[in-house]
Each structure stands twice: as C-alpha cells, then as structure tokens.
Amino acid sequence: MQPLIQVKDLSIHFAQQQGETTAVNKINFNIYAGKITALIGESGSGKSATALCFLQLLAKNSRTNGTILFTDSQGKTLNLLEQTNPQIQAIRGNKIAMIFQEPMSSLNPIQTCGAQVVEAILQHKKISKAEAKAQALALFTQVELPQPERMFNRYPHQISGGQKQRVMIAMAISCNPLLLIADEPTTALDVRVQKNILLLLKKLQLQHNMGILLITHDLNLVSNIADTVAVLYKGNIVEVNDTITLLQQPVHQYTKALLACKPSSKNKGKKLITVADAMQPLRIDDQLLPTSITSDEQALVVKNLTVEFATNNNLFGKPTQFYKAVNDVSFTIYKNEIVGLVGESGCGKTTLGRTILGLIKPTAGNIFINDLDIVHASKQQLQLIRKELQIVFQDPFSSLNPRLSIGDAIMEPMLVHGFTKNKNHSKQKAIHLLEEVHLQADMFDRLPHQFSGGQRQRICIARALAMQPNFLIFDESVSALDVSVQAQVLNLINELKAKLKFTGIFISHDLAVVQYISDRVMVMQQGNMVEINSAEQIFNHPTHPYTQALVAELVN
C-alpha cells in the first residue's frame, strides 16, 4: 500500500547563540491512510518539532533537511518541505489538519466556538455562511458535543476541557483532511473523558479513512489506539514496530526504559526507575522508598463543606441560580500521609483544593487546621496559617514569573512573610532548597525558560517548601510530564515526604500515579465525596459504582 506520508532522512536544526542544535537527526517512518501511527518519546526528543515540520510551522531560526512526501487523494505526490507559502496555506487545515496539546490556548477566547469552526470551513470551502454554520452544527453533533446549538454560541471559557478538545477536533476534521496530526490531545483530561476522546478519534478515523499521527508520552493511550509506534530518542528513531509487538517485546533499551518508568501497583513502595537509571546496566527495581509512618494526629478536618457559584443574576445583579461545585463534603487527613483526590473534570477537585487554601470562600462548612477554623478566621490568623499551606500547580511555566530568576522566585515568599533574617540568609536557604530538589546552586540566577518541564516542576516544589509548610496540595502536578520526568518528580515527592514529614493532597486524573503515591484515596463525583478508603482498598475492592467504573478504566 502506498504510504500517505513518507518521512525520509528528516533533520531539523535550530540556530542558537552558542551554535546550531540538532533536534531531529535523519529520521525515517511512514504513515498510512486509515491507520494510527504513534510517535513517542520524552520531552525534548523532537516529537512536536517533527509534527510542526509537516505544515512548515517551525520557528524562523530552524533549518530542515530531507523530505516529507505527501500523496493526496488523486495520487499526486509532493514534498511538504518545498511548498511555497500559498501552497502550504492551501494544505493546512484542508488536506492536513492538526489538534494541538492545549485547546484553551489554541482557541480564540473572544470568539464563540461555532464562529471559529465556521471560519475554518470558509477558509477552504466556497460556500455561504449559512451553509458553513449548518456544517459546523453537524460537526458538533458528530464529535458528540451536548446541545450543539448552545455549544455553537458559547465561548471557550464556558465549556469544559473535554468539550474544548471536541471543538478542536470538529475544527480539524471540518474539511475532511487526509492526515490528522494529534499532538498530546488528551494530556490534561481525566481518564473517562480521555477514553471518550480516543474512541471519538478512532471512530472518525474509520469513517473518513484518515491517517493519524499521534504524538504522545502516554503509553496507555498508545496501547489503546495506535496501529504502529515509532520511538524517538534524542532526535533519533530507535525502534518502529506494530503496537502489540513493541509494547510486549521491545528491542531497544530506551523503549524498555520508557515502559519501566510507568508507575503501577507492582512498584508501589519502591523507587521508580527513570530512563537514566534504565539505560544503565545497574537497575534499581528493588530499591525501597524511605519509610514514612503516618500519624493518628489530625492535620486537616473538613466538615460539611459546600461551595456554590452563581450561574444567573437578576437585573440588580443579585444571584438567582447557583451551581454546587462542592456539596456537603466531610473528611479528615492525618499527619504525614498523602491522600489522593480523583474524579472526572468538573467534579470539584480543584475547587475543593483552592477552598482549603483559602483562595475560594465556601458557602457553608468548616475547615480546621491546627484546631483553627480558617473559614471564620481573622485576616491576621489567615496570614499566619497561610505559611502552613502551599500548592504546587499543574503548569510550572505559567506559575513562575518569566522575568524573575528561579532563585528570586524561591526567596520571594520567605521575604514577604519575614521568614528569614535578611536577603543573604534567604539566598542561602533558597540554594539549600534547590539542592534538596536535586538542582545545582549555580542555577540560582537562571530564568524559568532555561529549564525543562521536569526541572521547572522541581523549582515549584522548592518554592512551595520555602515556608516549611506542614500541608501541601499537588494540583495535577505531574499530568503534563513525560513518564521519565514524572518518575523523577514522584520519587522526589516520596523522598521529601519522608525527610520533611509534610502532609499532602494529591489531585490527579492519572489513576496509576494516584495508586502509586497515595496512602489513602478520596473519590469525588459531581461535587460529592462518594468514597474514602486506603489506596489498596479503592483500587482492589471499590464499593461505590462510580469508583468501580473509574478503576475499570485503569484496568482497561
């Protein structure tokens, strides 16, 4: 069968101050119509650069060699790298479409979802606006968006992450492309929404006989959907095979290393293997985690907590309708334990975490920390208790000031709260924290953009630890990291937990990660806490039907 895409000896170079860097080095692979080809590897391996090269979307400081041959439906073959700007414009979104990793930053915030899909259709089809609208509504139905007419008139911020991704898919398939490039399409989505998006992509691929290039670091996703897998390591393709053979009988040491990094019930209580470990002859499979014994002493008590948001106001601005994000929730967390918090997107996980931190005012209920009810505490009391509570956000890049060196970022909370004697003392403390998270002291003056995703997340952990908090909330802190970097961060959390004896809530949609890191697990559904139990009990013997459905997704 004639390949839809033939990548031949493709190299991508980037010009930098210190000289030229090679991101991709003479790679070769094919993509076929009606098949899903997955391109996997760590962050920085060259996956996204390869995908952007297809549509000539690389930065201006890039240089490419080799060929990307594209055979259209008439059997005409052309080299995508040699197309002029008008020629590639006619291909983008029409014959080759792309779904980007982050739908919120890919969608225009000041245009309705429907208007953006209509715009994509009118770009390549000579039809009226009314016909384009009808096609957009049909696409919204095809990608299974609820109430297509209402979704058409909504703005991106008014819909969930999964719904935004469906809008992006509708836009991508609006002109029936021959090739769909999906760059990390389900990274920030919970396990059930993720499965629905995958099933949708598979269904659309079969309906339209599209070729799909799936770029991902999620090995579960690859095993569920891909026909063929190409493994990219430091810009080189080290292994290509059908999915079943590659996952069950990997040949290259790097492929074996990627599979070994994945957290599961089998390695709970053990240090996770990173790619660097697995590439060495000496393995650490049996290296146990440092022991951390949980206490019977209460660290946090939440009683009958309810959080409501106004959804409708009258003419005078008074709220008339409310949405319950958190509904009469009660639980206790004990000192030196990590409690996982799981549930679908929109179930109230992040709202609950932010309410505990005092960032959202609850409608009713109590939150006790050190016997102080922070819901009814004074400003002075809250100022003191805030030192005890810290958060590590999902996206380390957006939670660090791009103009502030990482050393200053770590020092800032210490100086604000008067935690250290002077700036020199703060600097010494910041350097010590960098070393605690396995970064070097000479990195103190570097800016956030000079670090990898995993290093930035370590910096955020160091900043969170600057005030020596007793309680940490990790809000999807490893969801956007590849398996090896994720293993490094999870190992670091376990190590610091045993050393510094902090307590934490670990919010995540990745059930394998929660199973590995958590002592106990709380399950939320539509604002309600439906089950709380030990991690072992939750994942092996769930009692609530919703928990059973979630765990079934992990097994599958």
Secondary structure, 3 states (H helix, E strand, C coil): CCCCEEEEEEEEEEEECCEEEEEEEEEEEEECCCCEEEEECCCCCCHHHHHHHHCCCCCCCEEEEEEEEEECCCCCEEEHHHCCHHHHHHHECCCEEEECCCHHHHCCCCCCHHHHHHHHHHHHCCCCHHHHHHHHHHHHHHCCCCCHHHHHCCCHHHCCHHHHHHHHHHHHCCCCCCEEEEECCCCCCCHHHHHHHHHHHHHHHHHHCCEEEEEECCHHHHHHHCCEEEEEECCEEEEEEEHHHHHHCCCCHHHHHHHHCCCCHHHCCECCCCHHHHCCCCCCCCCECCCCCCCCCEEEEEEEEEEEEEEEECCCCCEEEEEEEEEEEEEEEECCCEEEEECCCCCCHHHHHHHHCCCCCCCEEEEEECCEECCCCCHHHHHHHHHHEEEECCCCCCCCCCCCCHHHHHHHHHHHCCCCCCHHHHHHHHHHHHHHCCCCHHHCCCCHHHCCHHHHHHHHHHHHHCCCCCEEEEECCCCCCCHHHHHHHHHHHHHHHHHHCCEEEEECCCHHHHHHHCCEEEEEECCEEEEEEEHHHHHHCCCCHHHHHHHHHHHC
